[in-house]
Amino acid sequence: MDFLRPASWEEALAAKAEHPTAVPIAGGTDVMVEINFDHRRPEHLMDLNRIGELSEWQVGPETVRLGASVPYSAVMEHLRPELPGLALASHTVASPQIRNRGGVGGNLGTASPAGDAHPALLAAGAEVEAASVRGTRMIPIDDFYTGVKRNALAPDELIRAVHIRKADGPQQYSKVGTRNAMVIAVCAFGLALHPETRTVRTGIGSAAPTPVRAKAAEEFLNAALEEGGFWESGKIITPSVAKQFAQLAAGACNPIDDVRGTAAYRRHAVGIMARRTLGWTWEQYRGAGRTLEGAA
């Protein structure tokens, strides 16, 4: 195994173009596990830790540009107001040591359906900034996952950053695991309210071959909230609406049986998480509305 250590982003892109099978490593929290268990033996390993810009982030008027190597701990500490769903997901990642090393770029590169960041990225609405010597392109998060541990990156591309829309409403994240820490998700669910566009977005993890959105559930809830005047009134969502949303979210799953859980359990758990996260986010929305009305 050859070890590549570029000193700049340009050198990294050149090395990736010359060695398309080179595996990038920054935090190493996924790659090193695979290597240590002999599940992967790449010809070239590319260390990106000398490239400082990958560990930086910028908060813009509408989006946050998150460098591929920004650790989860930084998201939790510095970006909670802008990215509340991702900050909640970051809390569930492994241990403090891994949260200080691992980042969203690695999660995306691995593209495991159980990756903790994926449901939050899907719910928030994100784009992946991919670059090569040929140029840079933006990949919508909905188009990024192409199969089990497969993504839309070309062989010569590297993830430079993730662009995530700043929260314009409450966001939540829920995860089921076999214990409370250092655990791969049995299933996970992310939900984001977008009051500016009067829409809801979801993200489901570890319950299909790829991370997915519950689009039928979103469409149903968008229509129910609009037709019922919920956005304006802030009234409590009826149990029948919440139940139907949960059933449609569960229906979006295509899970498997494995050592961590059965397909039936995953589908059931996603429905429960969908109903609960809807209740939590809507209560936050209602509370914010009452606060604004009181200040007017």
C-alpha positions as CSV (number, residue, x, y, z in Angstrom):
1,M,0.0,0.0,0.0
2,D,1.4,3.4,-1.1
3,F,0.8,6.4,1.1
4,L,0.2,9.8,-0.6
5,R,0.4,13.0,1.4
6,P,-0.5,16.0,-0.7
7,A,0.3,19.4,0.8
8,S,-2.4,21.4,-1.0
9,W,-5.8,20.9,-2.5
10,E,-4.3,21.1,-6.0
11,E,-1.8,18.4,-5.2
12,A,-4.6,16.2,-3.9
13,L,-6.6,16.6,-7.1
14,A,-3.6,15.8,-9.2
15,A,-2.8,12.7,-7.1
16,K,-6.4,11.6,-7.4
17,A,-6.4,12.0,-11.1
18,E,-3.2,10.0,-11.4
19,H,-4.4,7.3,-8.9
20,P,-8.2,7.1,-9.3
21,T,-8.5,4.2,-6.9
22,A,-6.7,6.1,-4.1
23,V,-8.8,6.1,-0.9
24,P,-8.8,9.5,0.8
25,I,-8.4,9.6,4.6
26,A,-8.8,12.5,7.0
27,G,-10.5,11.4,10.3
28,G,-10.0,7.8,9.3
29,T,-12.8,6.6,11.6
30,D,-14.4,4.5,8.8
31,V,-11.4,3.7,6.5
32,M,-9.1,2.4,9.3
33,V,-11.8,0.1,10.6
34,E,-12.1,-1.5,7.2
35,I,-8.4,-1.8,6.8
36,N,-7.8,-3.2,10.3
37,F,-10.4,-5.9,9.6
38,D,-9.0,-6.6,6.2
39,H,-12.3,-5.6,4.5
40,R,-10.4,-3.2,2.3
41,R,-6.8,-3.1,1.0
42,P,-6.4,-0.1,-1.3
43,E,-3.3,0.3,-3.5
44,H,-3.0,3.9,-2.4
45,L,-4.1,5.7,0.7
46,M,-4.3,9.5,0.4
47,D,-3.9,11.6,3.7
48,L,-5.7,14.9,3.4
49,N,-4.8,16.2,6.9
50,R,-2.3,18.7,5.6
51,I,-5.0,20.6,3.7
52,G,-6.2,23.1,6.2
53,E,-9.1,24.5,4.2
54,L,-11.0,21.1,4.5
55,S,-11.3,21.8,8.2
56,E,-12.9,25.3,7.8
57,W,-16.5,26.4,7.5
58,Q,-18.2,29.6,6.4
59,V,-21.7,30.7,7.4
60,G,-23.4,32.6,4.5
61,P,-26.7,34.4,4.3
62,E,-28.6,31.2,3.3
63,T,-26.2,28.2,3.6
64,V,-23.3,26.9,5.6
65,R,-20.3,25.7,3.6
66,L,-18.8,22.9,5.7
67,G,-15.3,21.7,4.8
68,A,-15.1,17.9,4.3
69,S,-12.9,17.4,7.3
70,V,-14.8,19.6,9.8
71,P,-15.2,17.3,12.8
72,Y,-18.6,16.5,14.3
73,S,-17.5,18.2,17.6
74,A,-17.1,21.5,15.7
75,V,-20.7,21.2,14.3
76,M,-22.0,20.6,17.8
77,E,-20.1,23.5,19.4
78,H,-20.2,26.2,16.7
79,L,-23.0,25.5,14.2
80,R,-26.0,24.3,16.4
81,P,-28.2,27.4,15.6
82,E,-27.6,27.1,11.8
83,L,-27.6,23.3,11.6
84,P,-29.6,22.0,14.5
85,G,-30.5,18.6,12.9
86,L,-26.9,17.9,12.0
87,A,-25.7,19.0,15.5
88,L,-28.2,16.5,17.1
89,A,-27.0,13.7,14.7
90,S,-23.4,14.6,15.6
91,H,-24.2,14.0,19.3
92,T,-25.0,10.3,18.5
93,V,-21.7,9.6,16.7
94,A,-19.7,7.1,18.6
95,S,-17.4,8.6,21.3
96,P,-15.9,12.1,22.0
97,Q,-12.6,10.9,20.5
98,I,-14.3,9.9,17.2
99,R,-16.4,13.0,17.1
100,N,-13.2,15.0,17.4
101,R,-11.8,13.2,14.3
102,G,-14.6,12.1,12.1
103,G,-16.5,14.5,9.8
104,V,-19.4,14.7,7.4
105,G,-17.1,14.3,4.3
106,G,-16.0,10.9,5.5
107,N,-19.6,9.9,6.1
108,L,-20.5,10.9,2.6
109,G,-17.5,9.2,1.0
110,T,-18.3,5.9,2.7
111,A,-22.0,6.3,1.9
112,S,-23.0,3.6,4.3
113,P,-26.8,3.5,4.7
114,A,-26.2,3.6,8.5
115,G,-24.1,6.8,8.4
116,D,-25.3,9.1,11.2
117,A,-25.1,12.4,9.2
118,H,-27.2,11.3,6.2
119,P,-30.8,11.7,7.5
120,A,-30.0,15.2,8.8
121,L,-28.4,16.2,5.4
122,L,-31.4,14.9,3.5
123,A,-33.9,16.7,5.8
124,A,-32.0,20.0,5.8
125,G,-31.3,20.0,2.1
126,A,-27.7,19.8,1.2
127,E,-25.4,19.8,-1.8
128,V,-22.0,18.0,-2.1
129,E,-19.2,20.1,-3.6
130,A,-17.1,17.6,-5.6
131,A,-13.9,18.6,-7.3
132,S,-11.3,17.1,-9.7
133,V,-8.7,18.5,-12.1
134,R,-11.6,18.9,-14.6
135,G,-13.4,21.3,-12.4
136,T,-16.0,21.6,-9.6
137,R,-19.6,20.5,-9.5
138,M,-22.5,20.5,-7.0
139,I,-24.3,17.3,-6.4
140,P,-27.8,17.6,-4.7
141,I,-27.9,15.3,-1.7
142,D,-30.9,13.5,-3.2
143,D,-28.8,12.4,-6.1
144,F,-25.6,11.5,-4.2
145,Y,-26.4,8.0,-2.9
146,T,-26.4,5.5,-5.7
147,G,-26.3,2.1,-3.9
148,V,-25.0,0.3,-0.8
149,K,-21.8,2.2,0.1
150,R,-21.8,3.8,-3.4
151,N,-22.1,7.4,-4.3
152,A,-22.2,9.7,-7.3
153,L,-18.5,10.7,-7.2
154,A,-16.4,10.1,-10.3
155,P,-13.2,8.1,-9.8
156,D,-11.1,11.2,-10.0
157,E,-13.2,13.4,-7.7
158,L,-12.8,14.3,-4.1
159,I,-15.4,15.9,-1.7
160,R,-14.3,19.4,-0.9
161,A,-17.2,20.6,1.1
162,V,-20.9,20.2,1.9
163,H,-23.3,23.1,1.4
164,I,-26.3,22.9,3.8
165,R,-29.2,25.3,4.0
166,K,-29.4,27.1,7.2
167,A,-32.4,26.1,9.4
168,D,-35.4,28.4,8.9
169,G,-37.4,26.2,11.3
170,P,-37.1,23.4,13.9
171,Q,-35.2,20.3,13.1
172,Q,-35.0,17.0,14.9
173,Y,-33.0,13.7,14.7
174,S,-33.7,10.4,16.3
175,K,-31.6,7.2,16.3
176,V,-32.2,3.6,17.5
177,G,-29.2,1.6,18.5
178,T,-28.5,-1.5,20.5
179,R,-27.0,0.7,23.2
180,N,-26.6,4.4,24.0
181,A,-23.1,5.1,22.6
182,M,-20.4,3.6,20.3
183,V,-23.1,1.9,18.2
184,I,-24.1,1.7,14.5
185,A,-27.7,2.8,13.9
186,V,-30.3,0.1,13.7
187,C,-32.3,2.9,12.1
188,A,-32.5,6.7,12.2
189,F,-34.8,9.5,11.2
190,G,-34.3,13.2,10.6
191,L,-37.1,15.8,10.1
192,A,-36.9,19.5,9.2
193,L,-39.6,22.0,9.0
194,H,-39.1,24.7,6.4
195,P,-41.7,27.5,7.2
196,E,-40.3,29.8,4.6
197,T,-41.5,27.4,1.8
198,R,-44.1,25.7,4.0
199,T,-42.6,22.3,3.4
200,V,-41.3,19.4,5.4
201,R,-38.3,17.3,4.5
202,T,-37.3,13.9,6.0
203,G,-34.3,11.6,6.0
204,I,-34.1,7.9,6.9
205,G,-31.0,6.0,7.7
206,S,-30.2,2.3,8.0
207,A,-33.6,1.2,6.7
208,A,-33.0,0.9,3.0
209,P,-30.0,0.2,0.7
210,T,-29.2,3.9,0.7
211,P,-30.3,6.8,2.9
212,V,-33.7,7.9,1.6
213,R,-36.3,10.5,2.1
214,A,-39.9,9.6,2.9
215,K,-41.3,11.5,-0.1
216,A,-44.9,10.2,0.1
217,A,-45.0,11.1,3.8
218,E,-43.6,14.6,3.0
219,E,-46.2,15.2,0.3
220,F,-49.0,14.1,2.5
221,L,-47.9,16.3,5.4
222,N,-47.3,19.3,3.2
223,A,-50.8,19.1,1.9
224,A,-52.4,18.4,5.3
225,L,-50.6,21.4,6.9
226,E,-51.5,23.7,4.1
227,E,-55.1,22.6,3.7
228,G,-55.7,22.7,7.5
229,G,-54.2,26.1,7.9
230,F,-51.7,24.7,10.4
231,W,-48.8,27.0,9.4
232,E,-50.8,30.1,10.1
233,S,-52.6,29.0,13.2
234,G,-49.9,26.9,14.8
235,K,-52.6,24.6,16.1
236,I,-51.8,21.1,17.3
237,I,-51.4,18.5,14.6
238,T,-54.3,16.0,14.8
239,P,-53.5,12.4,15.8
240,S,-54.9,11.2,12.5
241,V,-52.5,13.3,10.5
242,A,-49.5,12.3,12.7
243,K,-50.5,8.6,12.3
244,Q,-50.8,8.8,8.6
245,F,-47.5,10.6,8.3
246,A,-45.8,7.8,10.4
247,Q,-47.3,5.0,8.3
248,L,-46.2,6.6,5.1
249,A,-42.7,7.2,6.5
250,A,-42.5,3.5,7.5
251,G,-43.6,2.6,4.0
252,A,-40.7,4.4,2.5
253,C,-38.3,1.8,4.1
254,N,-36.8,-1.2,2.3
255,P,-34.9,-2.7,5.2
256,I,-33.1,-6.0,5.7
257,D,-32.8,-8.5,8.6
258,D,-29.3,-8.5,10.2
259,V,-27.6,-8.9,13.5
260,R,-28.7,-5.5,14.7
261,G,-32.4,-5.8,14.0
262,T,-35.1,-7.3,11.8
263,A,-36.6,-5.6,8.8
264,A,-40.0,-5.6,10.5
265,Y,-38.5,-3.9,13.6
266,R,-36.8,-1.2,11.5
267,R,-39.9,-0.4,9.6
268,H,-41.9,-0.1,12.9
269,A,-39.2,2.0,14.6
270,V,-39.0,4.4,11.7
271,G,-42.8,5.0,12.0
272,I,-42.5,5.6,15.7
273,M,-39.6,8.0,15.2
274,A,-41.4,9.9,12.4
275,R,-44.4,10.5,14.7
276,R,-42.3,11.6,17.6
277,T,-40.0,13.9,15.7
278,L,-43.0,15.5,14.0
279,G,-44.5,16.1,17.5
280,W,-41.2,17.6,18.8
281,T,-40.6,19.9,15.8
282,W,-44.2,21.1,15.6
283,E,-44.2,22.0,19.3
284,Q,-41.0,24.0,18.7
285,Y,-42.6,25.7,15.8
286,R,-45.8,26.5,17.9
287,G,-43.6,27.8,20.7
288,A,-41.6,30.1,18.5
289,G,-44.9,31.4,16.9
290,R,-46.3,32.3,20.3
291,T,-43.1,34.0,21.3
292,L,-43.1,36.1,18.2
293,E,-46.8,37.0,18.6
294,G,-46.2,38.1,22.2
295,A,-43.4,40.4,21.1
296,A,-45.4,42.0,18.4
